[in-house]
């Protein structure tokens, strides 16, 4: 769940990419001045959580919800992009945050041995 080295760095970049995708999705579908306060706060919190790698599974699920909420406002190929964004957020949910995250510091690495 918390790989280090190059896989950990790749997960760090992956978290940044998913956070950027969430920002682009919201800002592309609505002008920033017409964004509701709750939407802006939600997107900001999810983005920061993903950047820091804090509560990554929860932030991934919320990013999927954001993509689904903004799906009806997209058309044509943009709708196909939404599917790709959802798949990427789902992949981050399954892969986890990596060693370079707050989650790794909070929960740490554990060695689970089968009973002898």
C-alpha distances in whole Angstrom, upper triangle without the diagonal:
4,6,10,13,14,11,10,13,13,10,13,16,14,14,17,19,18,19,22,23,23,25,27,28,29,31,33,34,35,37,36,39,39,35,35,34,31,30,30,28,26,25,25,23,20,20,20,17,15,17,16,12,13,13,11,11,15,16,15,17,20,20,20,23,24,25,26,29,30,30,34,35,34,36,36,34,32,31,29,27,26,25,23,22,21,19,17,16,15,13,11,11,9,7,6,7,6,8,11,11,13,10,8,12,13,10,9,8,10,11,12,16,18,21,24
4,6,10,12,9,7,11,12,9,11,14,14,13,16,18,18,19,22,23,23,25,27,28,29,31,33,34,36,37,35,38,39,35,35,34,32,30,30,28,26,25,24,22,20,20,19,16,15,15,14,11,12,13,12,13,16,16,16,19,21,21,22,25,26,26,28,30,31,31,35,36,35,37,38,35,33,32,31,28,28,27,24,23,22,21,18,17,17,15,12,13,12,9,7,7,4,4,8,8,11,8,6,10,11,10,8,7,10,12,14,17,20,23,26
4,7,8,6,5,9,10,9,10,13,13,14,17,18,18,20,22,23,24,26,28,29,30,32,33,35,37,38,37,40,40,37,38,36,34,32,32,30,28,27,26,25,22,22,21,19,16,17,16,13,15,16,14,16,19,19,18,21,23,22,23,27,27,27,29,32,32,33,36,37,36,38,38,35,33,33,31,29,28,27,24,23,23,21,18,18,18,15,13,14,13,10,9,9,5,5,9,10,13,12,9,12,15,13,11,9,12,13,15,18,21,24,26
4,7,6,4,7,9,9,10,13,14,14,16,18,19,20,23,24,25,27,28,30,31,33,34,36,38,39,37,40,41,38,38,37,35,34,33,31,29,28,27,25,23,22,21,19,17,17,15,14,16,18,16,18,21,21,20,23,25,24,26,29,29,29,32,34,34,34,38,39,37,39,39,36,35,35,33,30,30,29,26,25,25,23,20,20,21,18,16,17,16,13,12,10,7,5,7,10,13,13,10,12,15,15,12,11,14,15,18,20,24,27,29
4,6,5,6,9,10,11,13,14,15,17,19,20,21,23,24,26,27,29,30,32,33,34,37,38,39,38,41,42,39,40,39,37,35,34,33,31,29,28,27,25,23,23,21,19,18,17,16,19,21,19,21,24,23,22,26,28,26,27,31,31,30,33,35,35,36,39,39,38,40,39,36,35,35,33,30,31,30,27,26,26,25,21,22,23,19,17,20,19,15,15,13,9,8,9,13,16,16,13,16,19,18,16,14,17,18,21,23,26,30,31
4,5,5,6,9,10,10,12,14,15,16,18,20,21,22,24,26,27,28,30,31,32,34,36,37,36,40,41,38,39,38,36,34,33,32,31,28,28,27,25,23,22,21,18,17,18,16,20,21,19,21,24,23,22,25,27,25,26,29,29,29,31,34,33,33,37,37,35,37,36,33,32,32,30,27,28,27,24,23,24,22,19,20,21,18,16,19,18,14,15,13,10,10,11,14,18,18,16,18,21,20,18,17,20,21,23,26,28,32,33
4,5,5,6,9,10,10,12,14,15,16,18,20,21,23,24,25,27,29,30,31,33,35,36,35,38,39,36,37,36,34,32,31,31,29,26,26,25,23,21,21,20,17,16,17,14,18,19,16,18,21,20,19,22,24,22,23,27,27,26,29,31,31,31,35,35,33,35,34,31,30,30,28,25,26,25,22,21,21,19,16,17,18,14,13,15,14,11,11,10,8,9,10,13,16,16,14,17,19,18,17,15,18,19,21,23,26,29,31
4,5,5,6,9,10,11,13,14,15,17,18,20,21,23,24,26,28,29,30,32,34,35,33,37,37,34,35,34,32,30,29,28,26,24,24,22,20,19,18,17,14,14,13,11,15,16,14,16,19,18,17,21,22,21,22,25,26,25,28,30,30,31,34,35,33,35,35,32,30,31,29,26,26,25,22,21,22,20,17,17,18,15,12,15,14,11,10,8,5,5,6,9,13,12,11,13,16,16,14,13,16,18,20,23,26,29,31
4,5,5,6,9,10,11,12,14,15,17,18,20,21,23,24,26,27,28,30,32,33,31,35,36,33,34,33,32,30,28,28,26,24,23,22,20,18,18,17,14,13,13,12,16,18,15,18,21,19,18,22,23,21,23,26,25,25,28,30,30,30,34,34,32,34,34,31,29,30,28,25,25,25,22,20,22,20,17,17,19,16,13,16,17,13,12,10,8,8,7,10,14,15,13,15,18,18,17,17,20,22,24,27,30,33,35
4,5,5,6,9,10,10,12,14,15,16,18,20,21,22,25,26,26,28,30,32,30,34,35,32,33,33,31,29,28,27,25,23,23,22,19,17,18,17,14,13,14,13,16,18,15,17,20,18,16,20,21,19,20,24,24,23,26,28,27,27,31,31,29,31,31,27,26,27,25,22,22,22,18,17,19,17,13,15,16,13,11,15,14,11,11,10,8,10,10,12,16,16,15,18,20,20,19,18,21,23,25,27,30,33,35
4,5,5,6,9,10,10,12,14,15,16,18,20,21,23,24,25,27,29,30,29,32,33,30,31,30,28,26,25,25,22,20,20,19,16,15,15,14,11,11,12,9,13,14,11,13,16,14,13,17,18,16,18,21,21,20,23,25,25,26,29,30,28,30,30,27,25,26,24,21,21,20,17,16,17,15,12,12,13,11,8,11,11,8,8,6,6,8,8,9,13,13,12,15,17,17,16,16,19,21,23,26,28,31,34
4,5,5,6,9,10,11,12,14,16,17,18,20,22,23,24,26,28,29,27,30,31,28,29,28,27,25,23,23,21,19,18,17,15,13,13,12,9,8,9,8,12,14,11,14,16,14,14,17,18,16,18,21,21,21,24,26,25,26,30,30,28,31,31,28,26,26,25,22,22,22,19,17,18,17,14,13,15,13,10,13,14,11,10,7,7,9,7,8,11,12,12,14,16,17,16,17,20,22,25,28,30,34,36
4,5,5,6,9,10,10,12,14,15,16,18,20,21,22,24,26,27,26,29,30,27,29,28,27,24,23,23,21,19,18,18,16,13,14,14,10,9,11,11,15,16,13,16,18,16,14,18,19,16,18,21,20,20,23,25,24,25,28,28,26,28,28,25,23,24,23,19,20,20,17,15,17,16,12,13,15,13,11,14,16,13,12,10,10,12,10,11,15,15,16,18,20,21,20,20,24,26,28,31,33,37,39
4,5,5,6,9,10,10,12,14,15,16,19,20,21,23,25,26,25,29,29,26,28,27,26,23,22,22,20,17,18,17,14,12,14,13,9,10,12,11,14,15,12,13,16,13,12,15,16,13,15,18,18,17,20,22,21,22,25,25,24,26,26,23,21,21,20,17,17,17,14,12,13,13,9,9,12,10,7,11,12,10,10,9,10,13,12,12,15,15,16,18,20,20,20,20,23,25,27,30,32,35,38
4,5,5,6,9,10,11,12,14,15,17,18,20,22,23,24,23,27,27,24,25,24,22,20,19,19,17,14,14,14,11,9,10,9,6,6,9,7,10,12,9,11,13,10,9,13,13,11,13,16,16,16,19,20,20,21,25,25,23,26,27,24,22,22,21,18,17,17,15,12,13,13,10,9,12,10,7,10,12,10,9,7,9,12,11,10,12,12,14,16,17,18,18,19,22,25,26,30,32,35,38
4,6,5,6,9,10,11,12,14,16,16,18,20,22,22,21,24,25,22,24,23,22,20,18,18,17,14,13,14,11,8,9,10,7,6,9,9,12,14,12,14,16,12,12,15,15,12,15,18,16,16,20,21,20,21,25,24,23,25,26,23,21,22,21,18,17,18,16,13,15,15,12,11,14,14,11,14,16,14,13,11,12,14,12,12,14,15,16,18,20,21,21,22,25,28,30,33,35,39,41
4,5,5,6,9,10,10,12,14,15,16,18,20,21,20,24,25,22,24,24,23,20,19,19,17,14,15,15,13,10,12,13,9,9,13,12,15,16,13,15,17,13,12,15,15,12,14,17,15,14,18,19,18,19,22,22,20,22,23,20,17,19,18,14,14,15,12,10,12,13,9,10,13,12,10,13,16,14,14,13,14,17,15,15,17,18,19,21,23,23,24,24,27,30,31,34,36,40,42
4,5,5,6,9,10,10,13,14,15,17,19,20,19,23,23,20,22,22,20,17,17,17,15,12,13,13,10,8,11,11,8,9,12,11,14,14,11,12,13,10,8,12,11,8,10,13,12,11,14,16,15,16,20,19,18,21,22,19,16,17,16,13,12,13,11,8,9,10,7,6,10,10,8,11,13,13,12,12,14,17,16,15,17,17,18,21,22,22,23,24,26,29,30,33,35,38,41
4,5,5,6,9,10,11,12,14,16,17,18,17,20,21,18,19,19,17,15,14,14,12,9,9,10,7,5,8,9,6,7,10,10,12,13,11,13,13,9,9,12,11,8,11,13,11,12,15,16,15,17,20,20,19,22,23,21,18,19,18,15,14,16,14,10,12,14,11,9,13,13,11,13,16,15,14,12,15,18,16,14,16,16,18,20,21,22,23,24,27,30,31,35,37,40,43
4,5,5,6,8,10,10,12,14,16,16,15,19,20,17,19,19,19,16,14,15,14,10,11,13,11,8,10,12,9,9,13,14,16,17,15,17,17,13,13,15,14,11,13,15,13,12,16,17,15,17,20,19,17,20,21,19,16,17,17,14,13,16,14,10,13,15,12,11,15,15,13,16,19,18,17,16,18,20,18,17,19,20,22,23,24,25,26,28,31,33,34,38,40,43,46
4,5,5,6,9,10,10,12,14,16,16,19,20,17,19,20,19,15,15,16,14,11,12,14,11,9,13,14,11,12,16,16,17,18,15,16,16,13,12,14,13,9,11,13,10,9,13,14,12,13,17,16,14,17,18,16,13,14,14,10,10,12,10,7,10,12,9,9,13,14,13,15,18,17,17,16,19,22,20,19,21,21,23,25,26,27,28,29,31,34,35,38,40,43,46
4,6,5,6,9,10,11,13,14,14,17,17,14,16,16,15,12,11,13,11,7,9,11,8,7,11,12,10,12,15,15,16,16,14,15,14,11,10,12,10,6,9,10,7,7,11,11,10,12,15,14,14,17,19,17,14,14,15,12,10,13,12,8,10,13,11,9,13,14,13,14,18,18,17,17,20,22,21,19,20,20,23,25,25,26,27,29,31,34,35,38,40,43,46
4,5,5,6,8,10,11,12,11,14,15,12,14,15,14,11,10,12,11,7,8,11,9,7,11,13,11,12,15,16,17,18,16,18,17,13,13,15,13,10,12,13,10,10,14,13,12,14,17,15,15,18,20,18,15,16,17,14,13,16,15,11,14,16,14,13,17,18,16,18,21,21,20,19,22,24,22,20,21,22,24,26,26,27,29,31,33,36,37,41,43,46,49
4,6,5,6,8,10,11,11,15,15,13,16,17,17,13,12,15,14,10,12,15,13,11,14,16,14,15,18,19,21,21,19,20,20,16,15,17,15,12,14,15,11,10,14,14,11,13,16,13,13,15,17,15,12,14,15,11,11,14,14,11,13,16,14,14,17,19,18,19,22,22,22,21,24,26,24,23,24,25,27,29,29,30,32,33,36,38,39,43,45,48,51
4,6,5,6,9,11,12,15,15,12,15,16,16,12,12,15,13,10,13,15,13,12,16,17,15,16,20,20,21,21,19,19,19,15,14,15,13,10,11,12,8,7,10,10,7,9,12,10,9,13,15,13,10,11,13,10,8,12,12,9,11,14,13,13,16,18,17,18,22,22,22,21,24,27,26,24,25,25,28,30,30,31,32,34,36,39,39,43,44,47,50
4,5,5,6,9,9,12,11,9,11,13,12,9,9,12,11,8,11,13,12,11,15,16,16,17,20,20,21,21,19,20,19,15,15,16,13,11,12,12,8,8,11,10,7,10,12,10,11,14,17,16,13,14,16,13,11,15,15,12,14,17,16,15,18,20,19,20,23,24,23,23,26,29,27,25,25,26,29,30,30,31,33,35,37,40,40,44,45,48,52
4,6,5,6,6,10,10,9,12,13,14,11,10,13,13,10,12,15,14,13,16,18,17,18,21,22,23,23,22,23,22,18,18,19,16,14,16,16,12,12,15,13,10,13,15,12,12,16,18,17,14,15,18,15,14,17,17,15,17,20,19,18,21,23,22,23,26,27,26,25,28,30,28,26,27,28,30,32,32,33,35,37,39,42,43,46,48,51,54
4,6,7,9,12,12,11,14,17,17,13,13,16,16,13,15,18,17,15,19,21,19,20,24,24,25,26,24,25,23,20,20,20,18,15,16,16,13,12,14,13,10,12,13,10,9,12,15,14,10,13,15,12,12,16,16,14,16,19,18,18,21,23,22,24,27,27,27,26,29,32,29,28,29,30,32,34,34,35,37,38,41,44,44,48,49,52,55
4,7,9,12,10,10,13,15,16,12,13,16,15,13,16,19,17,17,20,22,21,22,25,26,26,26,24,25,23,20,20,20,17,15,16,15,11,11,12,11,7,9,10,7,7,11,14,14,10,12,15,13,12,15,16,14,16,19,19,18,21,23,23,24,27,28,28,27,31,33,31,30,31,31,34,35,35,36,38,39,42,44,45,48,50,53,56
4,6,8,7,6,10,13,14,11,11,14,15,13,15,18,18,17,20,22,22,23,26,26,27,27,25,26,24,21,21,21,18,16,18,16,13,13,15,12,9,12,12,9,11,14,17,18,14,15,18,17,15,19,20,17,19,22,22,21,24,26,25,26,29,30,30,29,32,35,33,31,31,32,35,36,36,37,39,41,43,46,47,50,51,54,58
4,6,6,7,10,13,15,12,11,15,16,14,15,19,19,18,21,23,23,23,26,28,28,28,27,28,26,23,24,24,21,19,21,20,16,16,18,16,13,16,16,13,14,17,20,20,17,19,21,19,18,22,23,20,22,25,24,23,27,29,27,29,32,33,32,31,33,36,33,31,32,33,36,37,37,38,40,42,45,48,49,52,54,57,60
4,6,5,9,10,13,10,9,12,14,12,12,16,17,16,18,21,21,21,24,25,26,26,25,27,25,22,23,23,20,18,20,19,16,17,19,17,14,18,18,15,17,20,23,23,19,21,23,21,20,23,24,21,22,26,24,23,26,28,27,28,31,32,30,29,32,34,31,29,29,31,34,34,34,36,38,40,43,46,47,51,52,55,59
4,6,8,10,13,12,10,13,16,14,15,18,19,19,20,23,24,24,26,28,28,29,28,30,27,24,26,26,22,21,23,22,18,20,22,19,17,20,20,17,19,22,25,26,22,24,26,24,23,26,27,24,26,29,28,26,30,32,30,31,34,35,34,32,35,37,34,32,32,33,36,37,36,39,41,43,46,49,50,54,55,58,61
4,6,9,12,10,10,13,15,14,15,18,19,19,21,24,24,25,27,29,29,29,28,29,27,24,25,25,21,20,22,20,17,18,19,16,14,18,17,14,17,20,24,24,21,22,25,23,21,25,26,23,24,28,27,26,29,31,30,30,34,35,33,32,36,38,35,33,33,34,37,38,37,39,41,43,46,49,50,53,55,57,61
4,6,8,7,6,10,11,11,12,15,16,16,18,20,21,22,24,25,25,25,25,25,23,20,21,21,18,17,19,17,13,15,17,14,12,16,16,14,16,20,23,23,20,21,23,21,19,23,24,21,21,25,24,22,25,28,26,27,30,31,30,29,32,34,32,29,29,30,33,34,33,35,37,40,42,45,46,50,51,54,57
4,6,5,6,9,10,11,12,14,16,17,18,20,21,23,24,26,25,24,24,25,22,20,21,21,17,17,19,16,13,16,17,14,13,17,17,15,18,22,25,26,22,22,25,23,21,24,25,22,22,26,26,23,26,28,27,27,30,32,30,29,33,35,33,30,29,30,33,34,32,34,37,39,42,45,45,49,50,53,56
4,5,5,6,8,10,10,12,14,15,16,18,20,21,22,24,22,22,23,24,21,19,21,20,17,17,19,17,14,18,19,16,16,20,20,19,21,25,28,28,25,25,28,25,23,26,27,23,23,27,26,23,26,29,27,26,30,31,29,28,31,33,31,28,27,28,31,31,30,32,35,37,40,43,44,47,49,51,55
4,5,5,6,9,10,10,12,14,15,16,18,20,21,22,20,20,20,21,18,16,18,17,13,14,17,14,12,15,16,13,14,18,19,18,21,24,28,28,24,24,26,24,21,24,25,21,21,25,24,21,23,26,24,23,27,28,26,26,29,31,29,26,25,25,29,29,28,29,32,35,37,40,41,44,46,48,52
4,6,5,6,8,10,11,12,14,15,16,18,20,21,20,19,19,20,17,14,16,15,12,12,14,12,9,12,13,11,11,15,16,15,17,21,24,24,20,20,23,20,18,20,21,18,18,22,21,18,21,24,22,21,25,26,25,24,27,30,28,25,24,25,28,29,28,29,32,34,36,40,40,44,45,48,51
4,5,5,6,9,10,11,12,14,15,16,18,20,19,19,19,20,18,15,17,17,13,13,16,14,11,14,16,14,13,17,18,17,19,22,25,25,21,22,24,21,19,22,22,19,19,23,22,19,22,24,22,22,26,27,25,23,27,29,26,24,23,24,27,28,27,29,31,34,36,40,40,44,46,48,52
4,6,5,6,9,10,11,12,14,15,16,18,16,17,17,19,16,13,16,16,12,13,16,15,12,15,17,15,16,19,21,20,22,25,28,28,24,24,26,24,21,24,24,20,20,23,22,19,22,24,22,21,25,26,23,22,25,27,25,22,21,22,25,25,24,26,29,32,34,37,38,42,44,46,50
4,5,5,6,8,10,11,12,14,15,16,15,14,14,15,12,10,13,12,9,9,12,11,9,12,14,12,13,17,19,18,20,24,26,26,22,22,24,21,18,21,21,17,17,20,19,16,18,21,19,18,22,23,21,20,23,25,23,20,19,20,23,24,23,24,27,29,32,35,35,39,41,43,47
4,6,5,6,9,10,11,12,14,15,15,15,14,15,13,10,12,12,9,8,11,11,8,11,13,12,12,15,18,17,18,22,24,23,19,20,21,18,16,18,19,15,15,18,17,14,17,19,17,17,21,21,20,18,22,24,22,19,19,20,23,24,23,25,27,29,32,35,36,39,41,44,47
4,6,5,6,9,10,11,12,14,13,14,14,16,14,11,13,15,12,11,15,14,12,14,17,16,16,19,21,20,21,25,27,26,22,23,24,21,19,22,21,17,18,21,19,16,19,21,18,19,22,22,20,18,21,23,20,18,17,19,22,22,22,24,26,28,31,34,36,39,41,44,47
4,5,5,6,9,10,11,12,10,11,12,14,11,9,12,13,10,10,14,14,12,15,17,17,17,20,23,22,23,27,29,28,24,24,26,23,20,22,22,18,18,21,19,16,18,20,17,17,20,21,18,16,19,21,19,16,15,16,19,19,18,21,23,26,28,32,33,36,38,41,44
4,6,5,6,9,10,10,9,10,9,11,9,6,8,10,7,7,11,11,10,12,15,15,15,18,21,20,21,25,27,25,22,22,22,20,17,19,18,15,15,17,15,12,14,16,13,13,17,17,15,14,17,19,17,14,14,14,18,19,18,20,22,24,26,30,31,34,36,39,42
4,5,5,6,9,10,10,11,10,13,12,8,10,12,10,9,12,13,11,13,16,16,16,18,22,21,21,24,26,24,21,22,22,19,17,19,18,14,15,17,15,12,15,16,13,14,18,18,15,13,17,18,16,14,14,15,18,19,19,21,22,24,27,30,32,35,37,40,43
4,5,5,6,8,8,10,10,14,13,9,12,14,12,12,15,16,15,17,20,20,20,22,25,24,25,28,30,28,25,25,26,22,21,23,21,18,18,20,17,15,18,19,15,16,19,18,16,13,16,17,14,12,11,13,16,16,17,19,20,23,26,29,31,34,37,40,43
4,6,5,6,5,7,7,10,9,6,9,12,11,11,14,15,14,16,19,19,20,22,25,25,25,29,31,29,25,26,26,23,21,22,21,17,17,19,16,13,16,16,13,13,16,16,13,10,14,15,13,10,9,10,13,14,14,15,17,20,23,26,27,31,33,36,39
4,5,5,6,8,6,9,10,6,8,11,11,9,13,14,14,15,18,19,19,21,24,24,24,27,28,26,23,23,23,20,18,19,18,14,15,16,13,10,13,13,10,11,14,13,11,8,11,13,12,9,10,10,13,15,15,16,18,19,22,25,27,30,33,35,39
4,6,8,11,9,13,13,10,11,15,14,13,16,18,17,18,21,22,21,23,27,26,26,29,30,27,25,25,25,22,20,22,20,16,18,18,15,13,16,16,12,14,17,15,13,10,12,13,10,8,10,11,13,15,15,17,18,20,23,26,28,32,34,37,40
4,5,9,9,13,13,11,13,16,15,15,18,20,19,20,23,24,24,26,29,29,29,32,33,31,28,28,28,25,24,25,23,20,20,21,18,15,18,17,14,15,17,16,12,9,11,11,9,6,6,9,11,11,12,14,15,18,21,24,26,30,32,35,38
4,7,5,9,11,9,10,14,14,13,16,18,18,19,22,23,24,25,29,29,28,31,33,30,27,27,27,24,22,23,21,18,18,18,15,13,15,14,11,11,14,12,9,6,8,9,8,4,5,6,8,10,10,12,13,15,18,21,23,27,29,32,35
4,5,9,9,8,11,13,13,14,16,18,18,20,22,23,24,26,29,29,29,33,34,32,29,29,29,26,24,24,23,20,19,20,18,15,16,16,13,12,15,14,10,8,11,11,10,7,5,5,9,9,9,10,13,15,18,21,23,26,29,31,35
4,6,6,6,9,10,11,12,14,16,16,18,20,21,23,24,28,28,28,32,33,31,28,28,28,25,23,23,22,19,18,19,17,14,14,15,12,10,13,13,9,9,12,13,13,9,8,6,10,11,10,10,13,15,17,21,22,25,27,30,33
4,5,5,6,9,10,10,12,14,15,16,18,20,21,22,26,26,26,29,30,28,26,25,24,22,20,20,19,16,15,15,13,10,11,11,8,7,10,10,7,6,10,12,12,9,9,7,10,13,12,12,14,16,18,21,22,25,27,30,33
4,5,5,6,9,10,11,13,14,15,17,18,20,21,24,26,26,28,30,28,25,24,23,22,19,19,18,15,13,14,13,9,9,10,8,5,8,9,7,8,12,14,15,12,12,10,12,15,14,13,15,16,18,21,21,24,26,28,32
4,5,5,6,9,10,11,12,14,15,16,19,20,23,24,25,28,29,28,25,24,24,22,19,19,19,16,14,15,14,11,11,13,11,8,11,13,10,11,15,17,17,14,13,11,15,17,15,15,17,19,21,23,24,27,28,31,34
4,5,5,6,9,10,10,12,14,15,17,18,21,22,22,26,27,26,23,22,22,20,17,18,17,14,13,14,13,9,11,12,10,8,12,13,11,10,14,17,16,13,13,12,15,17,16,16,19,20,22,25,26,29,31,34,37
4,5,5,6,9,10,11,12,14,15,16,20,21,21,23,25,23,20,19,19,17,14,14,14,11,9,10,9,5,7,9,7,5,9,11,9,10,14,17,17,14,15,13,16,19,18,18,20,21,23,25,25,29,30,33,36
4,5,5,6,9,10,11,12,14,15,18,20,20,23,25,23,21,19,19,17,14,14,15,12,9,11,11,7,7,11,9,7,10,13,12,13,17,20,20,17,18,16,19,21,20,19,22,23,24,27,26,30,31,33,37
4,5,5,6,9,10,10,12,14,17,18,19,22,24,23,20,19,19,18,14,15,16,12,11,13,13,9,10,13,12,10,14,16,14,15,19,22,21,18,18,17,20,22,20,21,23,25,27,29,29,33,34,36,40
4,5,5,6,9,10,11,12,16,16,16,19,21,20,17,16,16,14,11,12,13,9,8,11,10,7,9,12,10,10,14,15,14,14,18,21,20,18,18,17,20,22,22,22,24,25,27,30,30,34,35,38,41
4,5,5,6,9,10,10,14,15,15,18,19,18,16,14,14,13,9,10,11,8,5,8,9,6,7,11,10,10,13,15,15,16,19,23,22,20,21,19,22,25,24,24,26,27,28,31,30,34,35,37,41
4,5,5,6,9,10,12,14,15,18,20,20,17,15,16,15,11,12,14,11,9,12,13,10,11,14,14,13,16,18,18,19,22,26,25,22,23,21,24,27,25,25,28,29,30,33,33,36,37,39,43
4,5,5,6,9,11,12,13,16,19,18,15,14,15,14,10,12,13,10,9,13,13,11,13,16,15,14,18,20,19,19,23,26,25,22,23,22,25,27,26,26,29,30,32,35,35,38,39,42,45
4,5,5,6,10,10,10,13,15,15,11,10,11,10,6,8,10,7,6,10,11,9,11,14,14,14,17,19,19,20,23,26,25,23,24,23,26,29,28,28,30,31,33,35,35,39,39,42,46
4,5,5,8,10,10,13,15,15,13,10,12,12,8,9,11,10,8,11,13,11,12,16,16,16,18,21,21,22,25,29,28,26,27,25,28,31,30,30,32,33,34,37,36,39,40,43,46
4,6,7,9,10,14,16,17,14,12,14,14,10,12,15,12,11,15,16,14,15,19,19,18,21,23,23,24,28,31,30,27,28,27,30,32,31,31,33,35,36,39,39,42,43,45,49
4,6,6,7,11,14,14,11,10,13,12,8,11,14,11,11,15,16,15,16,19,19,20,23,24,24,25,28,31,30,28,28,28,31,33,32,33,35,36,38,40,40,44,45,47,51
4,5,5,8,11,11,9,6,9,9,6,9,12,10,10,13,15,14,16,19,19,20,22,24,25,25,29,32,31,29,30,29,32,35,34,34,36,37,39,41,41,44,44,47,50
4,5,8,11,13,10,8,12,12,10,12,15,14,14,17,19,18,19,22,23,23,26,28,28,29,32,36,35,33,34,33,36,38,37,37,39,40,42,44,44,47,47,50,54
4,7,10,12,9,9,12,12,10,13,16,15,15,18,20,19,21,24,24,25,27,29,29,30,33,36,35,33,34,33,36,38,38,38,40,41,43,46,46,49,49,52,56
4,7,8,5,5,9,9,8,11,13,13,14,17,18,18,20,22,23,24,26,28,28,29,32,35,34,32,34,33,36,38,38,38,40,41,43,45,45,48,49,52,55
4,6,5,5,9,10,10,12,14,15,16,18,20,20,22,24,25,26,28,30,31,31,34,38,37,35,37,36,39,41,41,41,43,43,45,47,47,50,51,54,57
4,5,6,7,9,10,12,14,15,16,18,19,21,22,24,26,27,28,30,31,32,35,38,37,36,38,37,39,42,42,42,43,44,46,47,47,50,51,54,57
4,5,5,6,9,10,11,13,14,16,17,19,20,21,23,25,26,27,29,29,32,35,34,33,35,35,37,40,40,40,41,41,43,45,45,48,48,52,54
4,5,5,6,9,10,10,12,14,15,17,18,20,21,23,25,26,27,27,30,33,32,31,33,32,35,37,37,37,39,39,41,43,43,46,47,50,53
4,5,5,7,9,10,11,13,15,16,17,19,20,21,23,25,26,27,30,33,32,31,33,32,34,37,37,37,38,38,40,42,42,45,45,49,52
4,5,5,7,9,10,11,13,15,15,17,19,20,21,23,25,26,28,32,31,30,32,31,33,36,36,36,37,37,39,40,40,43,43,47,50
4,5,5,6,9,10,11,12,14,15,17,18,20,21,22,23,25,29,28,27,29,29,30,33,34,33,35,35,37,39,39,42,43,46,49
4,5,5,6,9,10,11,12,14,15,17,19,20,21,22,25,28,27,26,28,27,29,32,32,32,33,33,35,37,37,40,41,44,47
4,5,5,6,9,10,10,12,14,15,17,18,20,21,24,28,27,26,28,27,29,32,32,31,32,32,34,36,35,38,39,42,45
4,5,5,6,9,10,10,12,14,15,16,18,19,22,25,25,24,26,25,27,30,30,30,31,30,32,34,34,37,38,41,44
4,5,5,6,9,10,11,12,14,15,16,17,20,23,23,22,23,23,24,27,27,27,28,29,31,33,33,36,37,40,43
4,5,5,6,9,10,11,12,14,15,17,20,23,23,22,23,22,24,27,27,26,28,28,30,31,31,34,35,38,41
4,5,5,6,9,10,11,12,14,16,18,22,22,21,23,22,23,27,27,26,27,26,28,29,29,32,33,36,39
4,5,5,6,9,10,10,12,13,15,19,19,18,21,19,21,24,24,24,24,24,26,28,28,31,32,36,39
4,5,5,6,9,10,11,12,15,18,18,17,18,17,19,22,22,21,23,23,25,27,27,30,31,35,38
4,5,5,6,9,10,12,15,19,19,18,20,17,19,22,22,21,22,22,24,25,25,28,29,32,35
4,5,5,6,8,11,13,17,17,17,19,17,18,21,22,20,21,20,22,23,24,26,27,31,34
4,5,5,6,7,10,14,14,13,15,13,15,18,18,17,18,18,20,22,23,26,27,31,34
4,6,6,8,11,15,16,14,15,13,15,18,17,16,17,18,19,21,21,24,26,29,32
4,6,9,11,15,16,15,17,14,15,19,18,16,17,17,18,19,19,22,23,26,29
4,7,8,12,13,13,15,13,13,17,17,15,15,15,16,18,18,21,23,26,29
4,6,9,11,10,12,9,10,13,13,12,13,12,14,17,17,21,23,26,29
4,7,7,6,8,7,8,11,12,11,12,12,15,18,19,23,25,28,31
4,6,6,9,8,7,10,12,11,11,10,14,16,18,21,24,27,30
4,6,8,8,5,8,11,10,9,9,12,15,17,21,24,27,29
4,7,8,7,8,11,12,11,12,16,18,21,24,27,30,33
4,5,5,7,9,10,10,12,16,19,21,25,27,30,33
4,5,5,6,9,9,12,15,19,21,25,28,30,33
4,5,5,6,7,10,13,16,18,22,24,27,30
4,6,5,5,7,10,14,16,20,23,25,28
4,6,5,9,12,15,18,21,25,27,29
4,6,10,12,16,17,21,24,26,29
4,7,8,12,14,17,20,22,25
4,6,10,12,16,19,21,24
4,7,10,13,16,19,21
4,6,10,13,15,18
4,6,10,12,15
4,7,9,12
4,6,8
4,6
4
